[in-house]
Amino acid sequence: MTLSKLSLRNARRQTGDYLIYFVTIVMVCAMLYAFNCLAVSKEIHDLSGLMDTMTLTIALASIAVIFIIGWLTSYMTGFMLSRRSRELGTYLLIGLENRQVARLFFLENLSVGSVALLFGIPLGNLVYQALRAILLTMFSAPYYFRYDFSLKAIGLTLVYFAAIYLFALIRSRKRIRNMKICDLIYFERQNETAVVKKSRTRKALFGVSIVLGGAGTLLLVTASNLLAGVIGAGCIIAFIYGFFISFSSGVPAYFERKPERKYRGQNLMIFRTLTGKLATMGVVMATVSLLFTATLLTEGSGMVFNGIFQGRLERNAFDLLFVSDQESHADLCRKNMERQLPLTAYRQYRLYRGVDDAVSAYLEKTAGYYRYSYEHDYNGMVFMAYSDYTALRDMLGLPAAKREPDRYIIHCMPYLEEPLRQWKEPLTLDGKTLSPGQIYTEQFAQNLWNGNGHQFLFVVPDAFCADRPTLRFCVAAMTAHSITPEQVETLQRSLSERTVDGVQSAVSGWDLLYSRDVNVADTAAWSAMSVFPLFYLALTLAMTAATVLTVQQLSEAGRYRRQFELLRKLGMDRLEMRRALFGQLAIYYIMPAVPPALIAIPFILDLCGAVEPGTMVGANRPSVILMISLGLFFLVYLIYTVIAYISMKRNALPE
């Protein structure tokens, strides 16, 4: 049999023995190709000017994926080398040279990678179609299925795979060429040695790691600067490695305090096997747990960013809203809107300065009211005339507000409704008093930097506004159909030659022009640029860590079978053996996921609270984001766990 034929035979066998690893590589290849297609697609780039930045974010995520999968490939080739060391040593005994054995191992692993690439690219095209459909839907663009291939994306994927595989395989090839026959034959018996050998030291390390974990999590969620965040991350890394390196001493200490639990059910067998594995796999388990931590933090951040973008999507209830501190600018804007755009309705109006900031002070104490410190004139009470308010509600298709001459109306963000119902203070202007009236919470352009009041607005009879100083001059408009970014740019240029980042700046101060259609497109672009790469990275991290755990467990099937054969002879029935196997796998898979969950939960909740109130609402509530983040992670993890359990039950339990 020639060397090439032997390589192909071994590659087929390797694919079967390490099927879960092969499937993971296929999935990673599919994702690499799909995101490369997004990065090079002209159709995607034409959706928004901001989408050009998506190429950079996807490239950065892909570089991270290359390092992650490169580590997985390097780990797996080393693992397979240890498992097949006797076979490779036998090849040397029958006359093959080291360089031939090294080339054999290199070729069979390269063959597995090539087959994964052949399966991954067609699958990646389907993944790309799904991502493309999501993006086009976000931009309200028409979608049609188109199964074609991008040569640029295929080229990039080939380059990425070459970088992933060649580094790992060249390293293994060099290793084999320098090994002797005895090194290969006994290589399988080499395990990871315990980093900390003394039991007393491990117990001390266990306690210190717990303290570091709590301190690191606290620093991470309360960090006010980069240094505190870096220190917190360092404490968490130290906690994870310290915890798993020292855990093998924690179980015996626990049973020493509670010896009656040692012999309950299958506890002795389960925990003896687990501690034995952790004593020699502490670093690997810690690395897996660290990858899971990165997965949850990355995925949670993506969910939070998506929630922020979606929460701000409807900031402007009107198709167009112009705000200025100059009345002449508002007049000019209204005239240009009438001339340039297909308006169905518009209203030019004023916002008036209130009497004081007592309401803001009250809300800060009772509702966590968020104020922009640089916008002091908006921090206080803002008035709107009743006639303007009713006209604007009519433009938006809202029910008419009940008119009560002796009462004021409050229009606010939904999260302020309950505390403002407790506000019973009357308004007194020029000897006339208004008592509290109705509260409305519909979308009314109130969470803009300068909208209709910052988060809340007082609506008073027109007569009360006659002598109040004007705070802003505004023009709100609705259009017959969607307007393009080019039309908005034309309108901006007609107002002033000074435009910064799409926000109009007038010579006398500043003007702001908001477009709902442009805001929708920008929100979709920002979501695509940040959320898609983060989820891409999170899924890669999760699959990598779960693959390492699963391959490690499945490789022990023969040892488990011998163990259960002995237990059957001692009288253990099949049901008890299944329970013992399930317990071992459950603890083995739960352990590396618990520390990441304990770290990620406060981190995600704190991140959700870092934005202004009223943003993370509805389906983007912190509790919902947390459940979805954990749910998606554990769904992927559960798939690998179930595969491992079914395979182990079939291969390890005697009939």
Disulfide bonds with the S-S distance in Angstrom:
none
